[in-house]
Amino acid sequence: MLLKELSALASPLNDQQIGQLQQAASELSPQQLAWVSGYFWGISQTSGATQPINQAAAAVSNQPAGKLSIIFASQTGNAKGVAEALKEEAAAAGIAVELFDASDYKGKNLAKETHVIIVASTNGEGEAPDNAIELHEFLQSKKAPKLDNLHYGVIGLGDSSYEFFCQTGKDFDAFLSKQGATPFIERVDLDVDYEAPAAEWRKQALDKVKEALASEAQSAQVVQLPVGQAAHTSQYSKQNPYTATLLTSQKITGRDSGKDVRHIEIDLDGSGLTYQPGDALGVWFENSPELASAILKQVGLTGDEAVEVDGDSISLQKALVEKYEITSANPQLVTQYAELSGSKKLEKLATDKDKLRQYSGNTQVIDVLSEKKAKLTAEQLVGLLRRLTPRLYSIASSQSEVDEEVHLTVGVVEYQQGDETRFGGASSFLSHRLEEGDDVKVFVEHNNNFKLPQDDNAPVIMIGPGTGIAPFRSFVQERDNRDAEGKNWLFFGDRTFTQDFLYQVEWQKYLKSGIVNQLDVAFSRDQQEKVYVQHRILEHAAQVWQWLQDGAYIYVCGDATRMAKDVHEALICVVEQHGQKTREEAEQFVNELRKAKRYQRDVY
């Protein structure tokens, strides 16, 4: 609230006091205003409102001088969540703290900091998240300042199944160290089940920060702002999901399709949950009880054995269904089971990182255990497994269109392994094990790196083959409801027109009504030569370039392994050919589009 507004309200201050406050405030910097705010709050908490200021000052908590800045580099929201928890814990510990999105932080300001913690996830093949591209590049450039007075900590989040595990965190660690900064705590690289070790690292880091700032405090006093001033967030989160109701699970691929893709509708009525186009829905799921039983049988256990999970003693069967990841394998599981079982095949795989990643990425837990039978204890079995984590699905609806519902487009993971069929954990839960009307625990994961332009007149190019179409359904619904004047161009691809054209009737309706101005499709198996979305982009290269010249935003959603790379290469070719640029200039042009948020990707 501005001071000039105080007199218009039922203020306990008289006009003279308000005038004095206005005069004092006009001469203070934002940091000084924050200090004074906390100082007065501290006075207000003392027993005697009329006691002298020097006595009230003694009652204000004697916090360490200095400040902790927390910067998050986040693609899907995990790093942001860790950073927000860190900020809350720092404030509760009496540490003056500020939280920054990496895209809002000016790299040169690092030279003015004393203590910084960077929480960084890794995008794609070792790339920085979109919100951290500029900071990442700045710290590698000649403009990066000397940081001899900076003490820092880095926490990296990643997935060890990928080659460039926690690479962005490693990069920031190396960049800061090269500029002379000193780590006050060792960097930690955390896997998908990061929450418990992240909480422990945060505690250690904050203990060190508080001790360091206290030693620097001398006679200075820093006042903690009231916790109640924190920004409002939803009561539902990854840690506290909302129990919603499944409304619809409808197969939207044809009878003869090689894919099972489901349109899922979930009821959020009464939850208060809100989302924007580009956000994701986190889904907590339960594993197949039949799969859990098969794993137990494979390692010689009954499931009645008791194990301790989060301080509670539960049956092993229940733990496998509700608490642990028992579908997807990972390199650590393969390596550990090689040691436990003595499997020569797995031992050989464990010595070759590339082959190990490939094998674990394409093999389920039950099939790793089947490589060589070994009798395990309950503790050995759960020691092999990661904790269950929710799956994130791009939201396929606009809330302005569907109100208190949320829609998803889910491709069911299903393949043959010998005589048996293997299913994905979350996708089979949503499609096969849940009935309409059943409960499903969900939360919204906001994604500020995949958002429609604020300018409704800006043109938008959307590239989303397969289930990558999901967010663009929400984009078009939103632009339709907002009566946005900007043109919309959709590139969609899949295997066949007759079996795999997802939401075909909807797209044709939008095309006919003019909401979608152009629709280009690529069905790879409808002709002898394979045709993909990148080929369609190159076919329309001159028009794509013209749209870019007109200020178009480009969005890509879907497979990161091949599609996103091929589309990226196609865009560089478009710029190179029709922008009359060298390869290096074209790459720089596309990179500048990313920095300007005009080229956004949600790939997985």
Buried (B, 14 or more C-beta within 10 A) or exposed (E): EEBEEBEEEEEEBEEEEBEEBBEEBEEEEEEEEBBBBBBBBBBEEBEEEEEEEEEBBEBBEBBBBBBBBBBBBBBBBBBBBBBBBBBBBBBEBBBBBBBBBBBEBEBEEBBEBBBBBBBBBBBBEBBBBBBBBBBBBBBEEEEBBEBEEBBBBBBBBBBBBBEBBBBBBBBBBBBBBEBEBEBBBEBBBBBBBBBEBBEEBBEEBBEBBBEBBBEEBEEEBBBBBBEEEEEEEBEBBBEEBBEBBBBEBEBBBBEEBEBBBBBBBBBBEEBEBEBBBBBBBBBBBBBBBEBBBBBBEBBEBEBEBEBEBEEEEBBBBBBBBBBBBBBBBBBBBBBBBBEBBEBEEBBEBBEEEEEBBEBBBEBBBBBBBBBBEBEBBBEBBBEBBBBBBBBBBBBBBBBBBBEBBBBBBBBBBBEEEEEEEBBBBBBBBBBBBBEEEEEBBBBBBBBBBBBBBEEEEBBBBBBBBBBBBBBBBBBBBBBBEEEBEBBBBBBBBBBBEEBBBBBBEEBEEBBEEEBBBBBBBBBBBBEEEEBBBBBBBBBBBEBBBEBBEEEBBBBBBBBBEEBBBBBBBBBBBBBBBBBEBEEEEBBBBBBEBBEEBBBBBBBB
